[in-house]
Amino acid sequence: MQVSKKLINDITVKLKNSVVNSDEARLQLAMDLYWAKNVINWGLTKYGGWTLFIQNELTIHVSTVYRCTNAAECAEKYGYTLAECTTILKAIGWSSFVFGLSDITRRLTVKGFIRKYKNVRYGSTKSADRGGDRVYTFNLPFELAEKLDFFLLNHGMTVHEHGRRGVREAMIRLVETKL
């Protein structure tokens, strides 16, 4: 099954036009990216995969794309509408919104979501629910990331088509055993 070049071109144009910085625009970008990621099998395209498409066609970093698609996926998973997401965003901002979506384990009301995450900032040293865990967000050069992946894989991280799973737990085990 071949993927239409026109569809890929349309997706590329749409995503390039969506790359902007306001919180509400980021929400639309997240939804556009999530849609594009799932609308076709990227392995059947000339890119050979979603990540390679991002690297070749978009001007935003791969980790940003995955943060956006994860937020959109979580919003969909918990049944938040565009209007509800917009209300939450206006009240608490993008970083807290993304953190909250990745942190919740069940749907909260809009007011409950805002109340719980309005003072939590992504990357802060305190979390509302994690007992004071410290959050680290950084990028590594490819060669160093490959080395770290090797150790994390040996401590329980798994790699799937859509990213890495169990990174937090693997990092905890790595630090506990090596430091």
C-alpha positions as CSV (number, residue, x, y, z in Angstrom):
1,M,0.0,0.0,0.0
2,Q,1.5,3.3,-1.1
3,V,1.0,6.6,0.7
4,S,-0.2,9.5,-1.4
5,K,2.4,12.1,-2.0
6,K,-0.3,14.7,-2.0
7,L,-1.4,13.7,1.5
8,I,2.2,13.9,2.8
9,N,2.5,17.3,1.1
10,D,-0.8,18.5,2.6
11,I,0.3,17.3,6.1
12,T,3.7,19.0,5.7
13,V,2.2,22.3,4.8
14,K,-0.4,22.1,7.6
15,L,2.2,21.4,10.2
16,K,4.6,24.0,9.0
17,N,1.8,26.6,9.2
18,S,0.9,25.4,12.7
19,V,4.3,26.0,14.3
20,V,3.8,29.1,16.5
21,N,4.3,30.0,20.1
22,S,1.1,31.0,21.9
23,D,-0.4,28.4,24.3
24,E,-3.7,28.2,22.3
25,A,-1.7,27.8,19.1
26,R,0.4,25.1,20.7
27,L,-2.8,23.2,21.5
28,Q,-3.8,23.3,17.9
29,L,-0.3,22.3,16.9
30,A,-0.4,19.4,19.3
31,M,-3.7,18.3,17.8
32,D,-2.4,18.7,14.3
33,L,0.7,16.7,15.1
34,Y,-1.2,13.9,16.8
35,W,-3.6,13.7,13.8
36,A,-0.7,13.7,11.3
37,K,1.2,11.0,13.3
38,N,-1.8,8.7,13.2
39,V,-3.4,9.4,9.9
40,I,-0.9,7.4,7.8
41,N,1.7,4.7,8.4
42,W,4.9,6.7,8.2
43,G,6.9,3.6,7.8
44,L,5.5,3.3,4.3
45,T,6.6,6.8,3.2
46,K,9.8,7.9,1.7
47,Y,10.8,9.0,5.3
48,G,10.6,5.5,6.7
49,G,9.1,6.7,9.9
50,W,7.4,9.6,11.9
51,T,10.6,10.7,13.5
52,L,12.5,11.0,10.2
53,F,9.6,13.0,8.8
54,I,9.8,15.4,11.7
55,Q,13.6,15.8,11.3
56,N,13.4,16.3,7.6
57,E,10.3,18.5,7.3
58,L,9.6,20.4,10.5
59,T,11.6,23.1,12.2
60,I,10.7,22.0,15.8
61,H,12.7,19.5,17.8
62,V,11.6,15.9,17.9
63,S,11.2,16.0,21.7
64,T,8.8,19.0,21.4
65,V,6.8,17.1,18.8
66,Y,6.5,14.0,21.1
67,R,5.6,16.3,24.1
68,C,2.8,17.8,21.9
69,T,1.5,14.5,20.6
70,N,1.6,13.0,24.1
71,A,-0.5,15.9,25.4
72,A,-3.0,15.6,22.6
73,E,-3.2,11.8,23.1
74,C,-3.8,12.2,26.9
75,A,-6.4,14.9,26.3
76,E,-8.2,12.5,23.9
77,K,-7.7,9.5,26.3
78,Y,-9.4,11.4,29.2
79,G,-12.1,12.9,26.9
80,Y,-11.2,16.5,27.2
81,T,-12.8,18.6,24.4
82,L,-11.1,21.4,22.6
83,A,-13.1,24.0,24.6
84,E,-12.1,22.3,27.9
85,C,-8.5,22.2,26.9
86,T,-8.6,25.9,25.9
87,T,-10.2,26.8,29.3
88,I,-7.5,24.9,31.2
89,L,-4.8,26.5,29.1
90,K,-6.0,30.0,29.6
91,A,-6.1,29.4,33.4
92,I,-2.8,27.6,34.0
93,G,-0.6,27.9,30.8
94,W,1.0,25.3,28.5
95,S,3.6,23.8,30.8
96,S,1.3,23.1,33.7
97,F,-1.3,21.8,31.2
98,V,1.1,19.3,29.6
99,F,2.4,18.3,33.0
100,G,-1.1,17.7,34.3
101,L,-2.1,15.6,31.4
102,S,0.9,13.4,31.8
103,D,0.4,13.2,35.5
104,I,-3.3,12.3,35.9
105,T,-4.6,8.8,36.0
106,R,-8.2,9.6,35.5
107,R,-10.4,12.4,34.1
108,L,-10.7,15.4,36.3
109,T,-13.3,18.1,36.0
110,V,-11.9,21.3,34.3
111,K,-12.1,23.1,37.7
112,G,-10.4,20.2,39.4
113,F,-7.7,20.0,36.8
114,I,-7.0,23.8,37.1
115,R,-7.1,23.7,40.9
116,K,-4.7,20.7,41.1
117,Y,-2.1,22.0,38.5
118,K,-2.3,25.8,38.6
119,N,0.7,26.1,40.8
120,V,2.7,23.2,39.4
121,R,5.2,24.1,36.8
122,Y,6.8,21.6,34.4
123,G,10.4,21.3,35.4
124,S,9.9,22.6,38.9
125,T,11.5,20.8,41.9
126,K,8.1,20.1,43.5
127,S,5.1,18.3,42.2
128,A,1.6,18.2,43.6
129,D,1.5,14.4,43.6
130,R,5.0,13.0,43.4
131,G,6.2,13.7,46.9
132,G,8.8,16.3,46.0
133,D,10.3,14.5,43.0
134,R,12.7,16.6,41.0
135,V,12.0,16.9,37.3
136,Y,14.9,17.1,34.8
137,T,14.3,18.1,31.2
138,F,17.3,18.3,28.9
139,N,18.6,17.1,25.5
140,L,21.8,15.1,25.0
141,P,24.0,14.9,22.0
142,F,23.2,11.8,20.0
143,E,26.3,9.9,20.9
144,L,25.8,10.5,24.6
145,A,22.1,9.6,24.4
146,E,23.0,6.3,22.7
147,K,25.3,5.5,25.7
148,L,22.6,6.5,28.2
149,D,20.0,4.4,26.3
150,F,22.2,1.4,26.6
151,F,22.3,1.7,30.4
152,L,18.6,2.5,30.6
153,L,17.7,-0.5,28.5
154,N,19.7,-2.7,30.9
155,H,17.8,-1.2,33.8
156,G,14.3,-1.8,32.4
157,M,13.5,0.9,29.8
158,T,11.9,-0.4,26.6
159,V,11.8,1.2,23.2
160,H,8.6,1.1,21.1
161,E,7.5,2.5,17.8
162,H,6.1,5.6,19.6
163,G,9.0,6.2,22.0
164,R,10.6,5.0,25.2
165,R,8.7,3.5,28.1
166,G,9.8,3.1,31.7
167,V,12.5,5.8,31.4
168,R,11.8,7.2,34.9
169,E,12.0,3.8,36.6
170,A,15.1,2.8,34.6
171,M,16.8,6.0,35.5
172,I,16.0,5.5,39.2
173,R,17.5,2.0,39.1
174,L,20.5,3.2,37.2
175,V,21.2,6.0,39.8
176,E,20.6,3.7,42.7
177,T,23.0,1.1,41.4
178,K,25.7,3.3,39.9
179,L,26.0,6.3,42.1
